């Protein structure tokens, strides 16, 4: 019985932590997205994924085949 109660207490505590994290994420979603946008603008062009798909060809352009 003691093990069951301890397991239930741990489960409730874990669910409380998860729900608090989700609540904070929803509450501060605008600020989180602003930070993500700021980080994206700070990244150099070399780290950004190119949409045209020629990034690999440019990496090996100077190799002799």
VMD Tcl script that draws the C-alpha trace (Angstrom):
set ca {
  {0.00 0.00 0.00}
  {2.86 2.33 0.86}
  {4.45 1.77 -2.56}
  {1.17 2.58 -4.28}
  {0.78 5.83 -2.38}
  {4.38 6.83 -3.11}
  {3.89 6.07 -6.81}
  {0.69 8.13 -6.90}
  {2.42 11.06 -5.16}
  {5.28 10.91 -7.67}
  {2.80 10.78 -10.54}
  {0.88 13.78 -9.25}
  {4.12 15.71 -8.70}
  {5.33 14.91 -12.22}
  {2.00 15.97 -13.70}
  {2.13 19.21 -11.70}
  {5.59 20.01 -13.06}
  {4.56 19.22 -16.64}
  {1.42 21.31 -16.35}
  {3.39 24.24 -14.88}
  {5.85 24.09 -17.79}
  {3.04 24.00 -20.32}
  {1.27 26.89 -18.60}
  {4.47 28.97 -18.66}
  {5.04 28.16 -22.34}
  {1.51 29.24 -23.25}
  {1.69 32.34 -21.07}
  {5.02 33.53 -22.52}
  {4.57 32.25 -26.10}
  {4.94 35.73 -27.63}
  {8.18 36.38 -25.78}
  {9.53 32.93 -26.69}
  {8.80 33.50 -30.37}
  {10.42 36.97 -30.21}
  {13.60 35.42 -28.82}
  {13.54 32.72 -31.52}
  {13.12 35.37 -34.22}
  {15.99 37.41 -32.77}
  {18.24 34.33 -32.74}
  {17.34 33.53 -36.35}
  {18.37 37.02 -37.46}
  {21.64 36.72 -35.53}
  {22.71 33.52 -37.26}
  {25.15 33.99 -40.10}
  {24.13 33.06 -43.62}
  {26.45 30.06 -43.58}
  {24.36 28.35 -40.92}
  {21.00 29.00 -42.55}
  {19.45 26.26 -44.65}
  {19.20 27.25 -48.27}
  {15.96 26.65 -50.09}
  {17.52 26.14 -53.53}
  {19.39 22.97 -52.54}
  {22.74 24.06 -54.03}
  {24.50 24.29 -50.68}
  {26.15 20.88 -51.09}
  {27.26 21.61 -54.65}
  {28.89 24.84 -53.49}
  {30.68 23.05 -50.66}
  {32.44 20.72 -53.10}
  {32.82 23.15 -56.00}
  {36.60 23.39 -55.62}
  {37.19 19.63 -55.64}
  {38.60 18.05 -58.78}
  {36.60 15.15 -60.10}
}
mol new
graphics top color blue
foreach p $ca { graphics top sphere $p radius 0.5 }
foreach p [lrange $ca 0 end-1] q [lrange $ca 1 end] { graphics top cylinder $p $q radius 0.2 }
display resetview
